[in-house]
Amino acid sequence: MTTRDKYRVIRKIDSGGMAEVFQGVAEGLEGFKKKVAIKRVLPHLAENKKFLAMFLDEARLSLRMTHANVVHVFDIGQAGGTYFIVMEFVDGTNLKRLMQWMREGGTRISLPMAIHIAMEICRGLAYAHELTDADGKNLGIVHRDVSPPNILLSRQGEVKIVDFGLAKATSQLEHTDPGVVKGKFAYLAPEAAWGRDVDHRADIFACGIMLYELLSGKRLFLGETDVKTVELVRCAEVPPLGALAGEERPELEAIVRKALAYEPVDRYQSCSEMSEDLANFLFSQRLKVTGFDLRRFVEEFMVEDEKAQAREELRPSIIDQLIQGELARFASLDAPDPGSGLGAPTAGGGGGGGVPLNPYRFEGVIDLTVGQSGSPANRSGAARKERGSEDAPLSLAQMLEGEVRLGNDPSSDDGHTGRRGFLIGLAIALGTAALVLGLLFALGIIP
């Protein structure tokens, strides 16, 4: 089975400066289907050999890992010049979004829940840190980017670490240049902030930062600029946690401070050790927490988050409304007068200005948002029909790009006239919208 037959893209989940992630479906024999996440290196970086080596290092490293607290990677490959990693799809959210939601709502996660999440992170990191090769030699894996965006929380109450893209292992082909700082600044260890070599204890420090923030509800190292944030990390001054749940917790404070010790030698020497101390604390305080508690908490967040997204979709801005209205009127400017006796436009596009705009006549991006009639399969089929190529399925690379370009259709013109007219019309629409908006400001309708 070819790559294009195995995976189908549904929608974009997230994107960053180096890669983007799509939700997809893996399709196999006998109608087998499985949700997957497809991570693709951005096109402008595909030719960067150094970045590509790092990207493939992540893929090779991830293929070795099989653990409940690490996102599983199924496949790596290349299609049409696009490099991608196919991994487990986690239905839920990440720790960053959850923490933002709590800060905005003025709420705090319960103390047992915060400790449970930290323990699960420790479990995943301990597995990676202790992973060995076929000869039993430790691979020396360090994640180097343990931070809230890379901690996924599923609707089923699972905690999973993702993105070993900055990981350093003795088996890697691409090594980090000396003195290069990698990772999100607010979650660096002091030695990393100074550009010194790091080991697995840098991941322990990052885990300690997240535990502190979950318990306190406040950011630990956050400056007004990246430079100031790095300066705070270099000093590594940790304010007291204070009273938690109405009383002091000196045992827990001691655990957090040990994880956040400035010198690596003074920290926990393994994630297993840190997790063991956290478990002993819960037991000594008779605090009970399980994955079922986390499942209910994540589900509550997901329901609220989906409602908020729905409200945003139903409340377009006034500028969007003005532009959309102008574009709608523009699209009908060249329509024939019903009383003029002109016939309906032909499918080939001849016969005057009444031809509706055809998106497949223009080079551009086709939205891959999931939907019934607008699914990627249906849209790609329409594109193939427009191009006169019924038996040419879109490759994974084309689906990931979301691009459908006009082929050599003999029934169409060169497209220049249509594109020029469309751009002129769009300019008119935007200008009109700006004038209307200015008028509304002048009349005091918009404050």
ZIKAZI-V114040 format. One record per residue. N is the residue number from 1. RES is the residue in one small letter. PHI is phi in whole degrees, -180 to 180 (none if undefined). NEAR is the number of other C-alpha atoms within 8 Angstrom. Layout:
n->[N:N]
res->[RES:RES]
phi->[PHI:PHI]
near->[NEAR:NEAR]
This chain:
n->[1:2:3:4:5:6:7:8:9:10:11:12:13:14:15:16:17:18:19:20:21:22:23:24:25:26:27:28:29:30:31:32:33:34:35:36:37:38:39:40:41:42:43:44:45:46:47:48:49:50:51:52:53:54:55:56:57:58:59:60:61:62:63:64:65:66:67:68:69:70:71:72:73:74:75:76:77:78:79:80:81:82:83:84:85:86:87:88:89:90:91:92:93:94:95:96:97:98:99:100:101:102:103:104:105:106:107:108:109:110:111:112:113:114:115:116:117:118:119:120:121:122:123:124:125:126:127:128:129:130:131:132:133:134:135:136:137:138:139:140:141:142:143:144:145:146:147:148:149:150:151:152:153:154:155:156:157:158:159:160:161:162:163:164:165:166:167:168:169:170:171:172:173:174:175:176:177:178:179:180:181:182:183:184:185:186:187:188:189:190:191:192:193:194:195:196:197:198:199:200:201:202:203:204:205:206:207:208:209:210:211:212:213:214:215:216:217:218:219:220:221:222:223:224:225:226:227:228:229:230:231:232:233:234:235:236:237:238:239:240:241:242:243:244:245:246:247:248:249:250:251:252:253:254:255:256:257:258:259:260:261:262:263:264:265:266:267:268:269:270:271:272:273:274:275:276:277:278:279:280:281:282:283:284:285:286:287:288:289:290:291:292:293:294:295:296:297:298:299:300:301:302:303:304:305:306:307:308:309:310:311:312:313:314:315:316:317:318:319:320:321:322:323:324:325:326:327:328:329:330:331:332:333:334:335:336:337:338:339:340:341:342:343:344:345:346:347:348:349:350:351:352:353:354:355:356:357:358:359:360:361:362:363:364:365:366:367:368:369:370:371:372:373:374:375:376:377:378:379:380:381:382:383:384:385:386:387:388:389:390:391:392:393:394:395:396:397:398:399:400:401:402:403:404:405:406:407:408:409:410:411:412:413:414:415:416:417:418:419:420:421:422:423:424:425:426:427:428:429:430:431:432:433:434:435:436:437:438:439:440:441:442:443:444:445:446:447]
res->[m:t:t:r:d:k:y:r:v:i:r:k:i:d:s:g:g:m:a:e:v:f:q:g:v:a:e:g:l:e:g:f:k:k:k:v:a:i:k:r:v:l:p:h:l:a:e:n:k:k:f:l:a:m:f:l:d:e:a:r:l:s:l:r:m:t:h:a:n:v:v:h:v:f:d:i:g:q:a:g:g:t:y:f:i:v:m:e:f:v:d:g:t:n:l:k:r:l:m:q:w:m:r:e:g:g:t:r:i:s:l:p:m:a:i:h:i:a:m:e:i:c:r:g:l:a:y:a:h:e:l:t:d:a:d:g:k:n:l:g:i:v:h:r:d:v:s:p:p:n:i:l:l:s:r:q:g:e:v:k:i:v:d:f:g:l:a:k:a:t:s:q:l:e:h:t:d:p:g:v:v:k:g:k:f:a:y:l:a:p:e:a:a:w:g:r:d:v:d:h:r:a:d:i:f:a:c:g:i:m:l:y:e:l:l:s:g:k:r:l:f:l:g:e:t:d:v:k:t:v:e:l:v:r:c:a:e:v:p:p:l:g:a:l:a:g:e:e:r:p:e:l:e:a:i:v:r:k:a:l:a:y:e:p:v:d:r:y:q:s:c:s:e:m:s:e:d:l:a:n:f:l:f:s:q:r:l:k:v:t:g:f:d:l:r:r:f:v:e:e:f:m:v:e:d:e:k:a:q:a:r:e:e:l:r:p:s:i:i:d:q:l:i:q:g:e:l:a:r:f:a:s:l:d:a:p:d:p:g:s:g:l:g:a:p:t:a:g:g:g:g:g:g:g:v:p:l:n:p:y:r:f:e:g:v:i:d:l:t:v:g:q:s:g:s:p:a:n:r:s:g:a:a:r:k:e:r:g:s:e:d:a:p:l:s:l:a:q:m:l:e:g:e:v:r:l:g:n:d:p:s:s:d:d:g:h:t:g:r:r:g:f:l:i:g:l:a:i:a:l:g:t:a:a:l:v:l:g:l:l:f:a:l:g:i:i:p]
phi->[none:-82:-59:-68:-83:-84:-128:-128:-84:-104:-161:-83:-95:-159:-151:-139:-76:-119:-151:-137:-122:-119:-85:-143:-130:-90:-115:-128:-69:56:74:-65:-138:-145:-69:-139:-111:-116:-101:-125:-70:-65:-55:-72:-103:-63:-96:-84:-63:-68:-65:-62:-63:-66:-62:-72:-60:-58:-64:-63:-66:-67:-64:-77:-94:-138:-153:-63:-104:-128:-62:-82:-103:-96:-157:-133:-176:-138:-145:59:85:-101:-97:-146:-122:-102:-134:-59:-91:-103:-82:170:-143:-111:-65:-62:-64:-65:-67:-63:-60:-68:-64:-66:-90:68:-110:-128:-74:-66:-58:-61:-67:-61:-68:-61:-62:-62:-64:-67:-62:-60:-61:-65:-68:-60:-61:-65:-65:-98:-67:-120:-87:-63:-93:83:-87:-62:-78:67:-77:-129:-64:75:-140:-74:-156:-51:-64:-98:-113:-99:-120:-92:-64:-92:84:-93:-121:-133:-93:-129:69:-92:-63:-104:-63:-119:-137:-65:-90:-69:-82:-102:-100:-72:-66:-59:83:-82:-90:-125:108:-74:-54:-71:-124:-80:-84:-55:-64:-70:-65:-88:79:-90:-63:-124:-131:-62:-71:-67:-66:-64:-60:-63:-64:-63:-61:-65:-64:-58:-68:-67:-74:-92:76:-129:-72:-89:-119:-145:-96:-69:-134:-61:-62:-69:-63:-62:-63:-65:-64:-63:-79:54:-86:-110:-65:-61:-69:77:-73:-116:55:84:-150:-72:-127:-61:-65:-70:-59:-66:-65:-64:-68:-68:-66:-103:-62:-63:-88:-55:-68:-91:-84:-60:-91:-155:-69:-62:-65:-65:-63:-64:-65:-66:-65:-64:-64:-58:-65:-66:-94:54:-102:-112:-155:-138:-63:-67:-64:-66:-59:-65:-67:-66:-63:-60:-63:-62:-63:-66:-66:-67:-65:-63:-65:-65:-65:-65:-67:-88:-127:-69:-70:-64:-66:-59:-65:-64:-64:-64:-64:-65:-65:-64:-69:-62:-63:-103:-62:-92:-67:-68:-65:-54:-95:-84:85:-75:-78:-68:-64:-81:-65:-78:98:-83:98:109:-91:-86:-75:-63:-65:-111:-62:-80:-84:-120:-74:-179:-101:-98:-64:-102:-63:-66:-177:-75:-82:-107:-69:-56:-65:-66:-69:-66:-65:-62:-65:-65:-65:-62:-84:73:-134:-66:-105:-120:-66:-70:-78:-59:-61:-67:-65:-65:-69:73:-106:-128:-106:-67:-91:-83:-84:-66:-85:-111:-84:-77:84:-65:-62:-63:-66:-63:-65:-65:-66:-62:-63:-64:-62:-62:-63:-65:-64:-63:-61:-64:-65:-64:-63:-62:-63:-64:-63:-64:-81:81:-69:-106:-71]
near->[4:5:9:9:8:10:11:13:13:13:10:11:8:7:9:6:4:8:10:13:12:14:14:13:12:12:12:8:5:4:6:8:8:7:10:12:12:12:12:12:14:9:7:6:10:13:7:8:7:7:9:12:10:11:10:8:12:13:11:8:9:10:11:6:10:7:9:7:12:11:11:11:12:9:8:9:7:8:10:8:7:11:11:11:13:12:13:11:8:7:6:10:11:12:12:9:9:10:10:8:9:11:10:7:6:6:7:10:9:7:9:10:11:12:10:10:9:12:12:11:14:14:12:14:11:11:9:10:11:10:10:9:8:5:5:6:7:8:12:12:13:13:13:13:14:12:11:9:9:12:15:15:14:13:11:7:13:12:12:14:12:9:7:11:9:12:11:12:9:7:5:8:6:8:6:6:5:7:8:7:8:8:10:8:10:10:12:15:12:11:11:13:13:9:10:9:8:8:8:12:12:15:15:15:14:13:14:12:11:11:12:11:11:12:13:9:9:6:6:9:9:9:10:6:6:8:7:10:14:12:8:12:15:11:7:9:6:7:4:5:9:5:8:11:5:5:6:7:8:6:7:9:10:8:11:11:10:10:13:13:10:8:6:9:6:8:14:12:8:10:12:9:9:13:12:8:9:12:9:8:10:11:9:7:6:6:8:7:8:7:9:8:10:11:13:10:8:14:9:8:10:10:8:8:8:8:8:8:8:8:8:8:7:6:6:8:6:6:8:8:9:10:11:8:8:12:11:8:8:9:9:8:6:7:8:8:7:6:5:6:6:8:4:5:10:8:5:6:10:8:7:7:7:11:10:5:5:6:5:10:8:10:9:7:8:7:5:12:10:9:6:5:5:10:12:13:6:9:9:11:10:8:10:13:9:10:10:7:8:8:5:6:8:9:10:13:11:11:12:9:7:10:10:12:9:11:5:5:9:5:6:8:6:5:9:7:7:7:9:8:8:8:8:8:10:9:8:8:12:10:8:9:12:8:8:9:9:8:8:10:10:7:7:7:7:6:4]
